């Protein structure tokens, strides 16, 4: 089964762009920098908690 990577809508374009990509499956999320092809895996419950924190604005700069 091939992995489908999605690029963040907040990633900038261009050759040296800062791009984050994610691939989801039922039990985990894989995250990588699009310039490097190594990825890290995050268990689904931890990924869900991270997404909830983002939506709440927990990481917004003041």
VEXBADO-295452 format. One record per residue: residue in one letter; residue number from 1; z, x, y of N, C-alpha, C in turn. Coordinates in steps of 0.02 Angstrom, whole numbers, plus 50000, padded with zeros to 5 digits. Example, Ala and Ser with C-alpha at 12.3 -4.5 7.8 and 13.67 -1.06 7.14 Angstrom:
// VEXBADO-295452
ATOM res n n_Z n_X n_Y ca_Z ca_X ca_Y c_Z c_X c_Y
ATOM a 1 50390 50660 49716 50390 50615 49775 50390 50660 49835
ATOM s 2 50354 50642 49888 50357 50684 49947 50394 50645 50002
// end
This chain:
// VEXBADO-295452
ATOM res n n_Z n_X n_Y ca_Z ca_X ca_Y c_Z c_X c_Y
ATOM x 1 50000 50042 49941 50000 50000 50000 50000 50044 50062
ATOM x 2 49955 50032 50108 49951 50072 50168 50002 50048 50220
ATOM x 3 50021 50093 50263 50069 50078 50316 50033 50059 50379
ATOM x 4 50051 50004 50410 50020 49982 50472 50067 50002 50529
ATOM x 5 50045 50048 50572 50084 50072 50628 50064 50034 50691
ATOM x 6 50113 50011 50729 50101 49977 50793 50129 50021 50849
ATOM x 7 50090 50027 50903 50112 50067 50960 50149 50023 51009
ATOM x 8 50202 50049 51038 50241 50013 51087 50198 49993 51146
ATOM x 9 50208 49933 51172 50171 49910 51231 50194 49948 51293
ATOM x 10 50250 49982 51290 50275 50022 51346 50254 50095 51344
ATOM x 11 50216 50113 51293 50191 50181 51288 50135 50192 51338
ATOM x 12 50134 50251 51368 50082 50267 51417 50020 50291 51380
ATOM x 13 49964 50288 51412 49901 50310 51382 49888 50383 51398
ATOM x 14 49831 50407 51376 49811 50475 51391 49824 50524 51334
ATOM x 15 49798 50584 51343 49801 50635 51290 49873 50657 51274
ATOM x 16 49913 50670 51325 49982 50692 51315 50032 50636 51326
ATOM x 17 50013 50576 51307 50054 50517 51319 50117 50517 51277
ATOM x 18 50168 50484 51303 50230 50473 51266 50223 50407 51229
ATOM x 19 50209 50411 51165 50196 50351 51126 50243 50346 51067
ATOM x 20 50273 50288 51060 50316 50273 51003 50280 50222 50960
ATOM x 21 50281 50234 50895 50249 50188 50848 50301 50165 50796
ATOM x 22 50291 50105 50770 50336 50078 50720 50296 50045 50664
ATOM x 23 50322 50051 50604 50294 50017 50546 50353 49980 50513
ATOM x 24 50344 49916 50500 50397 49875 50470 50380 49857 50398
ATOM x 25 50432 49856 50357 50426 49825 50291 50488 49783 50281
ATOM x 26 50497 49753 50226 50553 49707 50217 50622 49737 50221
ATOM x 27 50629 49801 50205 50696 49829 50202 50710 49882 50256
ATOM x 28 50659 49903 50293 50669 49957 50341 50615 49956 50395
ATOM x 29 50629 49994 50448 50581 50007 50500 50569 50083 50501
ATOM x 30 50507 50103 50507 50491 50175 50514 50469 50186 50585
ATOM x 31 50495 50237 50617 50482 50252 50687 50456 50323 50692
ATOM x 32 50405 50333 50736 50379 50400 50745 50351 50408 50816
ATOM x 33 50345 50471 50836 50308 50490 50896 50236 50496 50874
ATOM x 34 50190 50465 50909 50120 50464 50887 50087 50533 50888
ATOM x 35 50115 50580 50925 50086 50648 50926 50104 50687 50863
ATOM x 36 50162 50673 50835 50183 50704 50773 50180 50651 50719
ATOM x 37 50165 50668 50660 50157 50616 50608 50217 50609 50562
ATOM x 38 50273 50642 50578 50332 50631 50538 50368 50570 50564
ATOM x 39 50402 50535 50521 50436 50474 50541 50508 50473 50516
ATOM x 40 50548 50430 50545 50616 50419 50523 50622 50347 50501
ATOM x 41 50663 50335 50451 50671 50267 50425 50739 50240 50445
ATOM x 42 50740 50178 50467 50800 50144 50489 50808 50081 50448
ATOM x 43 50866 50071 50417 50878 50012 50376 50871 49949 50419
ATOM x 44 50845 49896 50389 50831 49834 50425 50890 49808 50466
ATOM x 45 50952 49805 50440 51007 49780 50481 51019 49822 50544
ATOM x 46 51011 49887 50538 51020 49931 50596 50964 49921 50647
ATOM x 47 50902 49912 50622 50845 49899 50666 50855 49833 50703
ATOM x 48 50878 49782 50669 50891 49717 50701 50944 49723 50755
ATOM x 49 50996 49762 50742 51049 49772 50792 51021 49810 50852
ATOM x 50 50978 49859 50841 50947 49896 50896 50904 49851 50938
ATOM x 51 50862 49810 50907 50819 49763 50944 50861 49714 50985
ATOM x 52 50915 49689 50956 50960 49644 50993 50988 49678 51055
ATOM x 53 51008 49741 51048 51036 49779 51105 50983 49790 51159
ATOM x 54 50921 49803 51139 50867 49810 51188 50857 49745 51226
ATOM x 55 50854 49689 51190 50844 49624 51222 50901 49605 51269
ATOM x 56 50962 49627 51253 51019 49614 51298 51019 49659 51359
ATOM x 57 50979 49712 51357 50976 49758 51414 51028 49813 51410
ATOM x 58 51056 49826 51350 51108 49876 51342 51086 49947 51362
ATOM x 59 51021 49960 51363 50997 50027 51378 50966 50033 51447
ATOM x 60 50972 49982 51487 50943 49983 51555 50982 50033 51598
ATOM x 61 50945 50069 51639 50977 50115 51686 51002 50076 51746
ATOM x 62 51060 50094 51769 51089 50060 51828 51070 50095 51891
// end
